[in-house]
Amino acid sequence: MIDIEARKKAAEVTRRFIAGQFSNFEFENCFPSSDDPALYAIEDTLWCFYDDFEEHTLKSIPEETKALMMRWLLFLYSNEEYKWPKISSPGVRPIKYNFLGRLLNRHNKQHEFLTSGEIEFWPFINNESFKSAIENPVLLATPMI
């Protein structure tokens, strides 16, 4: 299920958060609610990059992390269906599990997640999906008046 309007809002809020224009609290307050599973996945992943107890903005994000985040924005602006199974913090996988995590079978859920697509293109399911979004940009496809 793709919620185009919620994705547009999420992309704008995410872009402003990544650029340091929104604080973590502003990000949380402005990020839209939706049944689109991509929104949950991206918001849950971004939660790994900030402290939710103290208000702050993102500063000096490493270039490789920015590249990942730009791919997440591209996905939000695309018309691609989110096809990954639900898991917490999907954009920072794989996670190494300790004994308790393995005892609770979290590694099995992660294995199912990681084998569902090509993780290096997340949130796109694979390289073809990623290339399609690059070749058919939704954001820049609208004629400017």
BELTA-V741417 format. One record per pair of residues at least 24 apart in sequence whose ideal C-beta (glycine too) atoms are under 10 Angstrom apart, sorted by the first residue. I is the first residue (numbers start at 1). J is the second residue. D is the distance in whole Angstrom. If there is no record, write none. Layout:
i = (I/I)
j = (J/J)
d = (D/D)
This chain:
i = (1/1/1/1/1/1/1/2/2/2/2/2/2/2/2/2/3/3/3/3/3/3/3/3/4/4/4/4/4/5/5/5/6/6/6/6/6/6/6/6/6/7/7/7/7/7/7/7/7/7/7/7/7/7/8/8/8/8/8/9/9/9/10/10/10/10/10/10/10/10/10/10/10/11/11/11/11/11/11/11/11/11/11/11/12/12/12/13/13/13/14/14/14/14/14/14/14/14/15/15/15/15/15/15/16/17/17/17/17/17/17/18/18/18/18/18/18/18/18/18/18/18/19/19/19/19/20/20/20/20/20/20/21/21/22/22/23/23/23/23/23/23/24/24/24/24/24/24/24/24/24/24/25/25/25/25/25/25/26/26/27/27/27/28/28/36/36/36/37/37/37/37/37/37/37/37/38/38/38/38/38/38/38/38/38/38/38/39/39/40/40/40/40/41/41/41/41/41/41/41/41/41/41/41/41/42/42/42/42/42/42/42/42/42/42/44/44/44/44/44/44/44/45/45/45/45/45/45/45/45/45/45/46/46/46/46/47/47/47/48/48/48/48/49/49/68/68/68/71/71/71/71/71/71/71/71/72/72/72/73/74/74/74/74/74/74/74/74/75/75/75/75/75/75/75/76/76/76/77/77/77/77/77/77/78/78/78/78/78/78/78/78/78/78/78/79/79/79/79/80/80/80/80/80/80/80/80/80/81/81/82/82/82/82/83/83/83/83/83/83/83/84/84/84/84/84/84/84/84/84/85/85/85/85/85/85/85/86/87/87/87/87/88/90/90/90/90/91/91/91/92/93/93/94)
j = (34/35/36/37/38/81/82/34/36/37/38/78/79/80/81/82/32/33/34/35/36/37/38/39/36/76/77/79/138/32/34/36/31/32/33/34/35/36/38/39/76/32/34/36/38/39/42/75/76/77/78/79/82/138/32/76/77/138/139/34/39/76/34/36/38/39/42/43/46/72/73/76/77/39/42/72/73/74/75/76/77/78/138/139/73/76/77/43/46/76/39/42/43/46/69/72/73/76/69/70/72/73/76/77/57/46/49/50/57/58/69/46/49/57/58/61/65/66/69/70/72/73/57/58/61/66/56/57/58/59/60/61/57/58/57/58/50/54/55/56/57/58/49/50/51/52/53/54/55/56/57/58/50/52/54/55/56/57/55/57/52/57/58/52/55/76/81/82/81/82/83/84/85/86/90/123/72/75/76/78/80/81/82/83/84/90/123/76/82/82/86/88/90/72/75/82/84/86/87/88/89/90/91/122/123/69/72/73/75/76/82/90/91/122/123/86/87/88/89/90/91/92/69/72/88/89/90/91/92/93/122/123/72/89/91/92/88/89/92/88/89/91/92/91/92/92/120/122/120/121/122/123/124/130/133/134/122/123/124/139/123/124/130/133/134/137/138/139/121/122/123/124/129/130/133/123/138/139/133/137/138/139/140/141/123/124/129/130/132/133/134/136/137/138/139/132/133/136/138/123/124/125/129/130/132/133/136/138/125/129/122/123/124/125/116/117/123/124/125/126/129/113/114/116/117/119/122/123/124/125/109/112/113/114/115/116/117/113/112/113/114/116/113/114/119/122/123/119/122/123/122/119/122/119)
d = (9/6/6/7/9/8/9/10/6/10/8/9/6/8/6/8/8/10/4/7/4/10/9/7/9/10/10/8/9/8/9/10/9/4/8/4/9/6/9/6/9/8/8/6/7/7/9/9/5/7/8/9/10/9/9/8/8/9/9/9/9/9/8/8/8/5/7/7/10/10/9/6/10/10/9/9/6/9/9/4/5/10/10/8/9/9/10/9/10/10/10/7/8/7/8/7/6/7/9/9/10/6/9/10/10/7/9/8/8/7/9/8/9/10/6/7/9/7/5/8/9/8/9/8/10/10/10/4/5/6/9/9/8/10/7/9/9/10/5/6/5/9/9/4/7/6/9/8/6/6/7/8/9/8/9/5/9/10/8/9/10/9/9/7/10/9/9/7/9/5/9/8/9/7/10/10/9/7/7/9/8/8/4/10/9/10/6/8/9/9/7/10/9/9/9/6/7/8/8/9/9/5/7/8/6/9/5/9/7/7/9/9/7/10/6/9/9/6/6/7/8/10/9/7/9/6/6/3/6/9/9/8/8/9/8/10/9/7/10/9/5/8/5/10/9/9/10/9/10/7/8/8/7/7/9/10/8/6/10/9/9/8/8/6/7/8/9/9/9/9/4/6/9/8/7/8/10/9/8/7/5/4/9/10/9/8/8/9/8/4/9/8/8/6/9/9/8/8/6/8/6/8/5/9/7/6/10/10/8/9/10/6/9/8/7/7/9/9/4/9/8/7/10/6/6/9/7/7/9/7/8/6/5/10/10/6/9/9/8/5/9/9/10/10/9/6/7/9/6/7/10/6/8/7)
